[in-house]
Amino acid sequence: MDDSSRTELEAATFRRLVQHLDENKDVQNIDLMNLAGFCRNCLSKWYRAAAEDKGIDLDYEEVREIVYGMPYADWKDKFQKEATAEQKAAFDAGNHEHN
């Protein structure tokens, strides 16, 4: 496979992942962190880091809007629930580094 095709497939896969997360707003970031070690905020940080590697200056909030499909504050108000004691304990026990 050539580099251009690989890049196109990777981009399409990323867009599908973001769409899947958007279609499953009930899945909380803490659930993602506890199960997979990453969340929507991690994706945003990785996106921004990739942009920086290419010399593209993107604001973190601008990137979170790409990943969340809306300003983060709006998503948080509409969809984020308070983490349960069990979720917090699992997060703490997992020693996750929230990159």
C-alpha positions in Angstrom: 0.0 0.0 0.0 1.3 3.4 -0.9 1.7 6.2 1.7 -1.1 8.3 0.3 -3.6 5.4 0.5 -2.5 4.6 4.0 -3.0 8.2 5.1 -6.5 8.3 3.5 -7.4 5.1 5.3 -6.1 6.3 8.6 -8.0 9.6 8.2 -11.2 7.8 7.4 -10.7 5.5 10.4 -10.2 8.5 12.7 -13.3 10.2 11.3 -15.3 7.0 12.0 -13.9 6.7 15.5 -15.0 10.3 16.2 -18.4 9.6 14.7 -18.7 6.5 16.8 -17.9 8.4 20.0 -20.4 11.1 18.9 -23.1 8.4 18.4 -22.3 7.0 21.9 -22.4 10.1 24.1 -23.6 8.0 27.0 -20.1 6.5 27.1 -18.3 8.8 29.6 -14.7 9.7 29.3 -13.9 8.1 32.6 -15.3 4.8 31.2 -13.1 5.1 28.2 -10.1 5.8 30.4 -10.8 2.9 32.7 -11.4 0.4 29.9 -9.0 1.6 27.2 -6.6 4.1 28.7 -7.7 7.0 26.5 -10.6 9.3 26.1 -12.0 12.1 23.9 -9.6 14.6 25.6 -6.6 12.3 24.8 -7.7 12.2 21.2 -7.8 16.0 21.2 -4.4 16.2 22.7 -3.0 13.7 20.2 -4.6 15.7 17.3 -3.1 18.9 18.5 0.4 17.3 19.0 0.2 15.9 15.4 -0.7 19.4 14.1 2.2 20.9 16.1 4.5 18.3 14.5 3.5 19.6 11.1 3.9 23.3 12.2 0.2 23.9 12.4 -0.9 26.0 15.4 -4.3 24.7 16.7 -5.8 25.9 20.0 -6.7 23.0 22.3 -10.4 24.1 22.6 -10.6 24.3 18.8 -9.4 20.7 18.6 -11.7 19.5 21.3 -14.6 21.0 19.3 -13.4 18.8 16.3 -13.4 15.7 18.5 -16.6 16.4 20.5 -18.5 17.9 17.6 -19.3 21.0 19.6 -17.6 23.2 22.1 -16.4 21.1 25.0 -18.3 23.2 27.6 -21.6 22.5 25.7 -20.8 18.7 25.5 -19.9 18.7 29.2 -23.2 20.5 30.2 -25.3 18.3 28.0 -23.7 14.8 28.3 -21.1 14.5 31.1 -22.3 12.9 34.2 -20.7 13.0 37.6 -18.3 10.1 38.0 -19.4 7.5 40.5 -17.3 6.4 43.4 -16.7 3.1 41.6 -15.5 4.9 38.4 -13.2 7.1 40.4 -11.8 4.2 42.3 -11.2 2.2 39.1 -9.5 5.2 37.6 -7.3 5.7 40.6 -6.4 2.0 40.7 -5.5 2.0 37.1 -2.8 4.6 37.5 -3.8 6.1 34.2 -1.8 9.0 32.9 -4.3 11.2 31.2 -2.3 12.4 28.2 
